[in-house]
């Protein structure tokens, strides 16, 4: 059975970026880009991502 991934849209310190939990307290922070390679926060438009960091958020 496939595990559900929770995508979080970040607003305060990482405005315009997304995060997913990777293990324990760690999450991967990334930006999304549309087909024109322009940064986007609309999930339906995102075709590529760039990983910004992997952080311990506690």
NUNU-296169 format. One record per residue: x, y, z of N, C-alpha, C, CB in turn; residue in three letters; residue number from 0. Coordinates in pm, whole numbers, plus 50000, padded with zeros to 5 digits. Each point is the difference from the previous one (the first is absolute). Glycine has a CB too. Example, Ala and Ser with C-alpha at 12.3 -4.5 7.8 and 13.67 -1.06 7.14 Angstrom:
REM residues 2
ATOM    n_px    n_py    n_pz   ca_px   ca_py   ca_pz    c_px    c_py    c_pz   cb_px   cb_py   cb_pz   rest    nr
ATOM   51319   49431   50780   49911   50119   50000   50090   50120   50000   49811   49883   50125    ALA     0
ATOM   50154   50222   49803   50082   50119   50006   49923   50109   50073   50118   49937   49785    SER     1
END
This chain:
REM residues 58
ATOM    n_px    n_py    n_pz   ca_px   ca_py   ca_pz    c_px    c_py    c_pz   cb_px   cb_py   cb_pz   rest    nr
ATOM   50083   49882   50000   49917   50118   50000   50088   50125   50000   49818   49875   50121    UNK     0
ATOM   50144   50220   49798   50076   50123   49987   49974   50093   50118   49991   49977   49752    UNK     1
ATOM   50116   50083   50303   49986   50094   50110   49964   50138   49946   50165   49868   50139    UNK     2
ATOM   49743   50200   49926   49958   50133   49958   50108   50101   50036   49758   49936   50028    UNK     3
ATOM   50274   50153   49879   50099   50105   50023   49925   50131   50023   50173   49882   49856    UNK     4
ATOM   49862   50187   50250   49936   50126   50033   50086   50114   49949   49890   49899   50203    UNK     5
ATOM   50061   50174   49700   50067   50116   49943   49955   50123   50077   50015   49891   49771    UNK     6
ATOM   50082   50185   50278   49968   50121   50076   50047   50122   49922   50019   49875   50220    UNK     7
ATOM   49894   50224   49766   50038   50126   49939   50048   50091   50112   49833   49974   49809    UNK     8
ATOM   50291   50072   50181   50060   50080   50107   49978   50149   49975   50172   49821   50037    UNK     9
ATOM   49813   50255   50072   49968   50142   49981   50088   50095   50080   49771   49928   49957    UNK    10
ATOM   50277   50035   50156   50068   50098   50085   50148   50015   49961   49840   49945   50186    UNK    11
ATOM   50243   49961   49857   50144   50011   49973   50039   49949   49863   50037   49974   50242    UNK    12
ATOM   49877   49948   49695   50028   49941   49869   49886   50035   49905   50133   49811   50104    UNK    13
ATOM   49833   50316   49887   49885   50041   49921   50014   49954   49855   49968   50197   50151    UNK    14
ATOM   49926   49741   49797   49999   49955   49862   50065   49865   49978   50001   50234   49937    UNK    15
ATOM   50039   49699   50171   50063   49869   49990   49908   49893   50058   50229   50106   50015    UNK    16
ATOM   49803   49769   49956   49923   49886   50048   50089   49914   50087   49854   50004   49794    UNK    17
ATOM   50084   49906   50284   50075   49907   50083   49928   49866   50006   50092   50191   50136    UNK    18
ATOM   49987   49703   49875   49947   49867   50028   50085   49940   50111   49915   49968   49760    UNK    19
ATOM   50021   49957   50329   50073   49930   50106   50077   49884   49938   49826   50065   50173    UNK    20
ATOM   50301   49919   49868   50079   49888   49948   50027   49894   50106   50104   50157   49838    UNK    21
ATOM   49909   49883   50288   50014   49904   50111   50008   50077   50130   50117   49833   49851    UNK    22
ATOM   49824   50112   50251   50007   50061   50132   49970   50148   49996   50167   49831   50064    UNK    23
ATOM   49929   50251   49978   49985   50145   50002   50046   50068   49872   50029   49988   50244    UNK    24
ATOM   50015   49936   49658   50059   50060   49880   49898   50020   49890   50214   49894   50060    UNK    25
ATOM   49801   50219   49871   49917   50027   49883   50085   50055   49887   49801   50044   50148    UNK    26
ATOM   50155   49930   49730   50068   50048   49881   49926   50125   49952   50080   49765   49936    UNK    27
ATOM   49994   50344   50046   49945   50127   49954   50033   50014   49851   50024   50107   50233    UNK    28
ATOM   49876   49928   49687   50027   50016   49856   49910   50105   49937   50071   49761   49992    UNK    29
ATOM   49972   50285   49889   49923   50093   49919   49947   49925   49879   50139   50197   50077    UNK    30
ATOM   49748   49849   49872   49941   49939   49881   50010   50093   49880   49845   49869   50145    UNK    31
ATOM   50172   50072   49737   50012   50077   49876   49901   49949   49897   50244   50044   50048    UNK    32
ATOM   49700   50047   49874   49905   49962   49896   50073   49961   49871   49828   50154   50101    UNK    33
ATOM   50096   49819   49792   50059   49953   49875   50089   50105   49933   49803   49854   49971    UNK    34
ATOM   50183   50273   50070   50085   50107   49947   50120   50029   50090   49798   50098   49891    UNK    35
ATOM   50225   49815   50208   50108   50013   50097   49988   50125   50086   50145   49875   49842    UNK    36
ATOM   49730   50162   50187   49971   50114   50086   49949   49943   50132   49945   50155   49803    UNK    37
ATOM   50103   49902   50309   49958   49951   50131   49849   50012   50014   50223   50067   50099    UNK    38
ATOM   49715   49831   49960   49855   49997   50014   49961   49938   50134   49974   49984   49749    UNK    39
ATOM   49915   50063   50305   49945   49940   50122   49870   49927   49969   50106   50182   50139    UNK    40
ATOM   49858   49809   49735   49878   49928   49959   50037   49856   49968   49895   50213   49909    UNK    41
ATOM   50062   49694   50178   50040   49859   49985   49969   49943   49863   49962   49974   50242    UNK    42
ATOM   49928   50065   49698   49961   49946   49870   50094   50044   49888   49764   50000   50079    UNK    43
ATOM   50309   50109   49940   50090   50051   49897   50144   49951   50015   49856   50199   49989    UNK    44
ATOM   50179   49748   50127   50140   49964   50028   50038   49872   49925   49984   50109   50227    UNK    45
ATOM   50127   49900   49698   50050   49884   49925   50141   49960   50045   49859   50070   49806    UNK    46
ATOM   50214   50021   50259   50132   49968   50055   50014   50067   50137   50100   49980   49767    UNK    47
ATOM   49990   49966   50315   50027   50059   50131   50149   50016   50019   49790   49899   50094    UNK    48
ATOM   50246   50195   49992   50139   50018   50041   50004   49988   50152   50054   50150   49800    UNK    49
ATOM   50026   49756   50248   50013   49980   50145   50084   50113   50057   49979   49747   49976    UNK    50
ATOM   49967   50320   50126   50070   50110   50066   50082   49948   50117   49817   50158   49932    UNK    51
ATOM   50121   49755   50150   50071   49948   50118   49922   49884   50060   50100   50227   50046    UNK    52
ATOM   49968   49702   50042   49938   49901   50087   50030   50046   50142   50024   49805   49830    UNK    53
ATOM   49871   50218   50249   50016   50065   50130   49937   49921   50113   50004   50218   49884    UNK    54
ATOM   50054   49798   50235   49940   49953   50124   49917   50117   50051   50192   49835   50057    UNK    55
ATOM   49677   50153   49944   49914   50113   50034   49954   50002   50144   49927   49999   49768    UNK    56
ATOM   50131   49920   50321   49965   50004   50142   50115   50049   50081   49841   49814   49968    UNK    57
END
